[in-house]
Amino acid sequence: MVKRLLLDRHHFACRGDAWKTDGEFEIKLGETTKIGPVFAADQPWERWHLNWLTVLRDNGRYRMWYEAFSDPADDFGCRLCYAESDDMLHWHKPHLGVCTFEGSTENNIVIDSTLTHGMGFHGHSLFIDPNSPPQARYRCVFLGALLRPEDGSRQGLLSFAYSPDGIHWTHGAPEIPRDYNHMPVSSFGSDTQCVVQWDGTLRKYVGYFRTLERNGCRSIGRQESSDGVHWQEPVTILRPDLCDDLNTDYYNSAATKVTGDGESVHYLFYSYFDHTTETLQIRLATSRDGISFDRYVRAPFVANGDTYDRGSMYAAAGVHTLPDGRQCIIYSASNRRHCDAPMPDSYDGCYMLAAFPRDRLQGLCVKKHFAFTVNGYVDPSCPEVVINADIRGRICGGLLDEDGTFVPGFSPEDCVPLQGSGTALVMRWTGTTTKMSKAWLKLYIDDADLWSVTVNGDR
């Protein structure tokens, strides 16, 4: 079975009797439901701020690495902490005995400025590296800082750490010498959360970082690396444009690649910073190759609320599955607007979930009758077509042969109309099986939101 996510026009084709329609479609965002807070700042080392985080599904559980601040005066005074969960809803902070805080090792801190040889820690990216030796299975990329001796200022640089278990970390990378004043660092800094992953298709490490435009605007850049340690300056791939409000920035990317059922797509859950209101909201950009991203809808994917996330929101990379089958992203939420100072005593910073039905991040909204052919083949000898849709009217389909005519018994008139809502609506026909090896699916949609089509053919 091959799934085709209908994020854009990528899976549309014109075959047979072409497109004949008196209707239109538009691309729409899926609706999210906020859950939480699922994680709160309740420890002394978290007393000022919770910030960027990484969540990985590893060995049957969810593992979280998150950034906590106890001092508002130092961006590089962040500590990387650890928590775990079975369901994304309830989190446990184990005492690990790794780092010392105020004279005690009874905490869940795994990286602090002592471990990074005074470079500090900020804006991390953490991933499991399939190419690394066992002692470096977990890799961490973060923003550190070196002091300039001439004036005492700090130069932000990209630095690295590695671990066999995600708990016990070593500053650096096992492949290169441990000269902490020079290596291992790259010559640029990214002052929001970077995202670095191994891309098995490209056979390279891919990183998404903050870039700075000539007008001072923060944007999102991308770069590739053959070893994950040596990086060139990122190239901007997404920046505010004339379709955005004036005086806006794009903060962290939360770059996420989702692969499965024959389909790979890329999402950016970027934070859209409005300087007028000093708030950040989460927006969505999509891509098929991870380089060229489209922002079809310039509206919040997750909007600011009235309480916990009324000020700022930063999504973490990754799309996760909840026990009830829904998917979600996790994000840091704060009632503090970006430039508010100082932090109010009633600070309620936390982590929250934004949940949505499976694969319903972005799709097609059809108000009137619309017909199109889906790229790829269907096996007409035993056709299986599964639709993820909210149908207010109806959806029918037909199978086209190579001449562009409907296969007998599998025309739109032979189709049992789909109605209602579901993530796995099965399309059926009254016809019997045929000896044909492949056909093409043409859909006729009347007043529905369509998110994905899954067929038992190939591309």
NUVEXFI-302157 format. One record per residue (C-alpha): residue in one letter; residue number from 1; chain; x, z, y. Coordinates in steps of 0.001 Angstrom, whole numbers, m for minus. Layout:
- A:NUM:A:X:Z:Y
...
This chain:
- M:1:A:0:0:0
- V:2:A:1332:m968:3425
- K:3:A:87:789:6543
- R:4:A:m76:m971:9893
- L:5:A:m425:1274:12924
- L:6:A:m2385:m490:15635
- L:7:A:m448:887:18598
- D:8:A:m242:m2506:20297
- R:9:A:m520:m6251:19574
- H:10:A:2297:m6198:17043
- H:11:A:55:m6601:13983
- F:12:A:m2312:m9187:15458
- A:13:A:m2183:m12818:14337
- C:14:A:m4205:m16014:14692
- R:15:A:m4998:m17735:11407
- G:16:A:m7740:m19926:10083
- D:17:A:m10652:m20282:12494
- A:18:A:m8662:m18493:15244
- W:19:A:m9927:m15686:17458
- K:20:A:m13510:m16124:18500
- T:21:A:m14742:m13260:20572
- D:22:A:m16958:m12425:23486
- G:23:A:m15556:m8916:23707
- E:24:A:m12429:m7089:24742
- F:25:A:m10219:m4270:23596
- E:26:A:m8023:m1751:25316
- I:27:A:m5251:508:24079
- K:28:A:m6139:4188:24181
- L:29:A:m4508:7518:23432
- G:30:A:m5774:9767:20693
- E:31:A:m7369:13081:21547
- T:32:A:m5344:16234:20979
- T:33:A:m6494:19787:20314
- K:34:A:m4300:22616:21537
- I:35:A:m3508:25411:19097
- G:36:A:m1797:28608:20070
- P:37:A:265:30129:21294
- V:38:A:1799:30056:17816
- F:39:A:5114:31568:18971
- A:40:A:5747:34005:21811
- A:41:A:8738:35515:23588
- D:42:A:8777:39100:22329
- Q:43:A:12475:39981:21966
- P:44:A:14975:41217:24595
- W:45:A:17117:38078:24266
- E:46:A:13991:36009:25036
- R:47:A:12843:38018:28040
- W:48:A:13400:35362:30689
- H:49:A:12559:32055:29089
- L:50:A:11909:30028:25943
- N:51:A:12901:26404:26156
- W:52:A:13748:23398:23994
- L:53:A:13395:23592:20240
- T:54:A:13922:21657:17011
- V:55:A:11604:21925:14000
- L:56:A:12584:20403:10648
- R:57:A:10795:20344:7305
- D:58:A:13517:21537:4945
- N:59:A:13333:22831:1358
- G:60:A:9554:23183:1454
- R:61:A:9293:25138:4696
- Y:62:A:9392:24586:8422
- R:63:A:12598:25718:10093
- M:64:A:12819:26194:13858
- W:65:A:15863:26426:16092
- Y:66:A:14924:27336:19644
- E:67:A:16632:28134:22940
- A:68:A:16127:31554:24508
- F:69:A:17329:32924:27838
- S:70:A:17707:36530:28927
- D:71:A:19291:35795:32329
- P:72:A:17621:33515:34922
- A:73:A:20899:32964:36778
- D:74:A:22730:30946:34131
- D:75:A:21501:27658:32609
- F:76:A:24431:27721:30185
- G:77:A:23683:31294:29093
- C:78:A:21175:30040:26548
- R:79:A:21222:31284:22952
- L:80:A:20118:29255:19962
- C:81:A:17775:31312:17763
- Y:82:A:16184:30741:14362
- A:83:A:12683:31165:12898
- E:84:A:10778:29831:9890
- S:85:A:7207:29164:8785
- D:86:A:5126:27899:5873
- D:87:A:2382:26342:7971
- M:88:A:3591:25759:11595
- L:89:A:1074:28410:12657
- H:90:A:2803:31687:11793
- W:91:A:6510:32170:12425
- H:92:A:8991:34777:11221
- K:93:A:12137:35721:13151
- P:94:A:14602:37118:10592
- H:95:A:17457:39457:11515
- L:96:A:20505:37433:10548
- G:97:A:23482:39535:11607
- V:98:A:25357:36519:12964
- C:99:A:25649:37109:16723
- T:100:A:25827:40266:18820
- F:101:A:23343:40978:21610
- E:102:A:23707:44143:23673
- G:103:A:25826:45745:20953
- S:104:A:23590:44897:17975
- T:105:A:23525:42125:15371
- E:106:A:19889:42816:14433
- N:107:A:18599:39582:15891
- N:108:A:17901:35950:14990
- I:109:A:20579:34416:17261
- V:110:A:22791:31814:15561
- I:111:A:24771:30292:18479
- D:112:A:25861:31882:21760
- S:113:A:28630:31305:24321
- T:114:A:31103:33280:22202
- L:115:A:30773:30789:19379
- T:116:A:31141:27852:21819
- H:117:A:34391:29275:23266
- G:118:A:32870:29918:26666
- M:119:A:31348:26448:27091
- G:120:A:27815:27865:26964
- F:121:A:24865:26192:25280
- H:122:A:21975:24104:26624
- G:123:A:19636:21235:25652
- H:124:A:20506:21000:21958
- S:125:A:19697:18449:19275
- L:126:A:19826:19555:15638
- F:127:A:19532:17356:12552
- I:128:A:20439:17155:8877
- D:129:A:23226:14604:8401
- P:130:A:23101:12754:5047
- N:131:A:26674:11521:5562
- S:132:A:28332:14879:6105
- P:133:A:30213:17057:3614
- P:134:A:28308:20169:2448
- Q:135:A:29929:22450:5045
- A:136:A:28559:20188:7807
- R:137:A:25121:19307:6422
- Y:138:A:23541:20526:9656
- R:139:A:24783:19044:12921
- C:140:A:24107:20249:16443
- V:141:A:24733:18341:19674
- F:142:A:24409:20285:22922
- L:143:A:25350:20409:26587
- G:144:A:28329:22621:27316
- A:145:A:30348:23121:30495
- L:146:A:34038:23259:31342
- L:147:A:35249:25045:34472
- R:148:A:36974:22954:37124
- P:149:A:40051:24992:38103
- E:150:A:40219:23476:41576
- D:151:A:36877:24848:42773
- G:152:A:35419:26942:39921
- S:153:A:32454:24578:39429
- R:154:A:31251:23431:36030
- Q:155:A:31444:19972:34466
- G:156:A:28665:19378:31963
- L:157:A:29815:17675:28755
- L:158:A:28328:16901:25381
- S:159:A:29687:19153:22640
- F:160:A:29096:19728:18934
- A:161:A:28729:22267:16153
- Y:162:A:28224:22101:12386
- S:163:A:26870:24346:9641
- P:164:A:26325:24412:5859
- D:165:A:22967:26198:6119
- G:166:A:21708:26028:9713
- I:167:A:22560:29714:10210
- H:168:A:26356:29996:10243
- W:169:A:27835:27581:12780
- T:170:A:31320:26356:13671
- H:171:A:32069:24883:17073
- G:172:A:33307:21294:16852
- A:173:A:33181:18701:14101
- P:174:A:35114:18778:10823
- E:175:A:36457:15243:11391
- I:176:A:38445:15985:14562
- P:177:A:40934:18603:15880
- R:178:A:39673:21818:17422
- D:179:A:40917:21497:20996
- Y:180:A:37997:23121:22800
- N:181:A:39184:22247:26296
- H:182:A:39071:18535:25517
- M:183:A:37651:17782:22086
- P:184:A:35143:17567:20621
- V:185:A:33253:16550:23747
- S:186:A:31954:13312:25227
- S:187:A:32423:12514:28878
- F:188:A:28791:12715:29969
- G:189:A:26222:15484:30139
- S:190:A:22492:15465:29499
- D:191:A:20760:18310:31295
- T:192:A:17528:18060:29337
- Q:193:A:17190:18144:25567
- C:194:A:19136:15383:23893
- V:195:A:17866:13960:20604
- V:196:A:20377:12691:18044
- Q:197:A:19465:11436:14570
- W:198:A:20953:9369:11767
- D:199:A:19114:6027:11562
- G:200:A:19198:4805:7975
- T:201:A:18039:1325:8967
- L:202:A:20745:766:11575
- R:203:A:23315:2796:9611
- K:204:A:24299:4482:12857
- Y:205:A:23684:7662:14777
- V:206:A:21210:7117:17595
- G:207:A:20961:9413:20590
- Y:208:A:18481:9717:23446
- F:209:A:19813:11432:26552
- R:210:A:19036:12015:30223
- T:211:A:20361:9363:32578
- L:212:A:20416:9494:36355
- E:213:A:19389:6509:38466
- R:214:A:21135:5578:41720
- N:215:A:18261:7098:43679
- G:216:A:18719:10399:41823
- C:217:A:15714:9878:39541
- R:218:A:15980:11318:36023
- S:219:A:15341:8734:33306
- I:220:A:15757:8330:29538
- G:221:A:18818:6632:28060
- R:222:A:19887:5588:24598
- Q:223:A:23193:5059:22830
- E:224:A:24518:4500:19314
- S:225:A:27548:6016:17601
- S:226:A:29293:5118:14364
- D:227:A:30361:8709:13616
- G:228:A:27967:10913:15620
- V:229:A:30843:12457:17572
- H:230:A:32194:9726:19842
- W:231:A:29602:8466:22315
- Q:232:A:29698:6022:25200
- E:233:A:27662:6470:28370
- P:234:A:23937:6067:27546
- V:235:A:22050:2998:28732
- T:236:A:18741:3661:30513
- I:237:A:15768:2378:28515
- L:238:A:12866:4071:30328
- R:239:A:12553:5009:33976
- P:240:A:9735:5688:36448
- D:241:A:8347:2511:37962
- L:242:A:5752:1321:40460
- C:243:A:2927:2196:38055
- D:244:A:3903:5872:38297
- D:245:A:3245:8220:41170
- L:246:A:5869:8499:43852
- N:247:A:8546:11172:43472
- T:248:A:8434:11489:39699
- D:249:A:11085:12040:37022
- Y:250:A:11157:11573:33256
- Y:251:A:12563:14659:31588
- N:252:A:13339:15161:27899
- S:253:A:12407:12318:25571
- A:254:A:11407:14148:22337
- A:255:A:12334:10851:20667
- T:256:A:10717:10629:17222
- K:257:A:10987:7979:14523
- V:258:A:8190:8019:11945
- T:259:A:8760:6062:8731
- G:260:A:6356:5785:5842
- D:261:A:3989:3473:3958
- G:262:A:6013:428:4954
- E:263:A:5772:1103:8686
- S:264:A:8369:2464:11126
- V:265:A:7458:3321:14695
- H:266:A:9155:5219:17495
- Y:267:A:7533:7664:19898
- L:268:A:8777:9266:23100
- F:269:A:6817:12405:23989
- Y:270:A:8460:12553:27380
- S:271:A:7823:15149:30087
- Y:272:A:6495:13551:33255
- F:273:A:7599:15598:36250
- D:274:A:5465:15363:39390
- H:275:A:7487:16638:42366
- T:276:A:4326:16953:44468
- T:277:A:2721:19537:42207
- E:278:A:6002:20725:40616
- T:279:A:4365:20448:37164
- L:280:A:5337:18691:33948
- Q:281:A:2934:17114:31475
- I:282:A:3538:15307:28179
- R:283:A:3092:11532:28109
- L:284:A:3568:8978:25329
- A:285:A:5649:5811:25047
- T:286:A:5792:3715:21848
- S:287:A:8220:1228:20350
- R:288:A:8823:m830:17236
- D:289:A:12633:m865:17513
- G:290:A:13491:2366:19333
- I:291:A:14902:444:22312
- S:292:A:12043:m1301:24121
- F:293:A:9317:1240:24836
- D:294:A:5847:571:26240
- R:295:A:3682:2938:28265
- Y:296:A:292:1361:27733
- V:297:A:m1592:4389:29033
- R:298:A:m285:6200:32129
- A:299:A:m2257:9344:31447
- P:300:A:m1277:12643:29811
- F:301:A:m1036:12699:26036
- V:302:A:m1137:16499:26430
- A:303:A:m2373:17658:29840
- N:304:A:m1628:20914:31631
- G:305:A:m4111:23669:30867
- D:306:A:m5318:26665:32854
- T:307:A:m3152:29367:31298
- Y:308:A:m73:29108:29115
- D:309:A:938:25535:29902
- R:310:A:m362:25152:33429
- G:311:A:3146:24775:34845
- S:312:A:5532:23001:32502
- M:313:A:5500:21417:29053
- Y:314:A:8389:20107:26958
- A:315:A:7659:18530:23576
- A:316:A:10019:18804:20619
- A:317:A:10912:15751:18585
- G:318:A:8933:15287:15387
- V:319:A:5398:14769:14091
- H:320:A:4395:17464:11595
- T:321:A:1527:18034:9139
- L:322:A:m762:21065:9274
- P:323:A:m2427:22682:6232
- D:324:A:m5767:21031:7089
- G:325:A:m4226:17539:6989
- R:326:A:m4040:17012:10718
- Q:327:A:m779:16128:12378
- C:328:A:744:17830:15396
- I:329:A:3609:18056:17820
- I:330:A:5011:21372:19013
- Y:331:A:5903:22005:22638
- S:332:A:7201:24736:24907
- A:333:A:4639:25887:27443
- S:334:A:5028:27905:30619
- N:335:A:2820:29079:33453
- R:336:A:5877:28625:35648
- R:337:A:6138:25397:37558
- H:338:A:9524:23728:37394
- C:339:A:10934:25038:40663
- D:340:A:9129:28380:40837
- A:341:A:11388:31364:41383
- P:342:A:11665:34030:40264
- M:343:A:9879:34233:36943
- P:344:A:6665:36242:37354
- D:345:A:6385:39571:35539
- S:346:A:3343:38215:33690
- Y:347:A:5302:35271:32298
- D:348:A:3579:33975:29185
- G:349:A:6002:31291:28054
- C:350:A:5451:30296:24431
- Y:351:A:5305:27446:21948
- M:352:A:2026:25653:21292
- L:353:A:763:22875:19035
- A:354:A:m1075:19718:20027
- A:355:A:m2988:18581:16923
- F:356:A:m4679:15248:16151
- P:357:A:m6111:13465:13083
- R:358:A:m3487:11644:11021
- D:359:A:m1953:8587:12722
- R:360:A:m4246:8879:15729
- L:361:A:m1713:8949:18517
- Q:362:A:m2531:5547:19987
- G:363:A:m4933:2820:18925
- L:364:A:m7466:156:19903
- C:365:A:m10763:801:21621
- V:366:A:m13262:m2045:21149
- K:367:A:m16509:m1857:23097
- K:368:A:m17957:m5244:22163
- H:369:A:m17550:m7623:19261
- F:370:A:m13885:m8458:18674
- A:371:A:m12207:m10318:15802
- F:372:A:m8557:m10616:14820
- T:373:A:m6396:m11292:11792
- V:374:A:m4008:m8615:10578
- N:375:A:m397:m9590:9901
- G:376:A:667:m9388:6271
- Y:377:A:m898:m10135:2938
- V:378:A:m3728:m8666:913
- D:379:A:m3866:m9002:m2867
- P:380:A:m7304:m10593:m3419
- S:381:A:m7178:m10103:m7193
- C:382:A:m7870:m6433:m6515
- P:383:A:m8145:m6012:m2749
- E:384:A:m7646:m2546:m1284
- V:385:A:m8192:m2097:2439
- V:386:A:m8306:1356:4051
- I:387:A:m9290:1805:7691
- N:388:A:m8607:4735:10011
- A:389:A:m11321:4503:12657
- D:390:A:m14085:6078:14706
- I:391:A:m16925:3583:14365
- R:392:A:m19898:3795:16687
- G:393:A:m21136:350:15661
- R:394:A:m19660:m1354:12596
- I:395:A:m16551:m2996:11138
- C:396:A:m16605:m5865:8620
- G:397:A:m13790:m7900:7129
- G:398:A:m13109:m11114:5319
- L:399:A:m10198:m12481:3284
- L:400:A:m8761:m15851:4340
- D:401:A:m6906:m18230:2048
- E:402:A:m3940:m20381:3083
- D:403:A:m6306:m23054:4445
- G:404:A:m7988:m20557:6730
- T:405:A:m11272:m20442:4840
- F:406:A:m12860:m17331:3422
- V:407:A:m12247:m16546:m230
- P:408:A:m15588:m16861:m2126
- G:409:A:m17197:m13446:m2440
- F:410:A:m14921:m11965:243
- S:411:A:m16380:m13286:3485
- P:412:A:m17643:m10991:6286
- E:413:A:m21155:m11518:4950
- D:414:A:m20010:m10216:1547
- C:415:A:m18486:m7100:3108
- V:416:A:m20260:m3749:3051
- P:417:A:m20109:m2727:6754
- L:418:A:m18032:315:7569
- Q:419:A:m19696:2947:9741
- G:420:A:m18961:6499:10816
- S:421:A:m15608:8170:11275
- G:422:A:m12697:8819:8936
- T:423:A:m8973:8433:8436
- A:424:A:m9445:6693:5042
- L:425:A:m12542:4474:5118
- V:426:A:m12450:2048:2162
- M:427:A:m13610:m1534:2747
- R:428:A:m15609:m3108:m100
- W:429:A:m16993:m6557:m898
- T:430:A:m19700:m7761:m3253
- G:431:A:m17444:m10487:m4677
- T:432:A:m15589:m10317:m7975
- T:433:A:m11833:m10596:m8450
- T:434:A:m9979:m13863:m7987
- K:435:A:m6757:m15292:m9404
- M:436:A:m5281:m15817:m5938
- S:437:A:m2072:m13885:m5262
- K:438:A:m2384:m13391:m1534
- A:439:A:m4834:m13652:1331
- W:440:A:m5103:m12530:4936
- L:441:A:m7472:m9923:6312
- K:442:A:m9650:m10752:9288
- L:443:A:m11542:m7880:10912
- Y:444:A:m14757:m8053:12939
- I:445:A:m15171:m4954:15098
- D:446:A:m18185:m3906:17093
- D:447:A:m17871:m720:19188
- A:448:A:m15146:1293:17446
- D:449:A:m11770:2956:17893
- L:450:A:m9323:1593:15339
- W:451:A:m6057:3393:14564
- S:452:A:m4565:1884:11410
- V:453:A:m5186:m582:8592
- T:454:A:m3640:m89:5138
- V:455:A:m3648:m2926:2563
- N:456:A:m2271:m3437:m943
- G:457:A:m140:m6443:m81
- D:458:A:3224:m7035:1505
- R:459:A:4432:m8324:4832
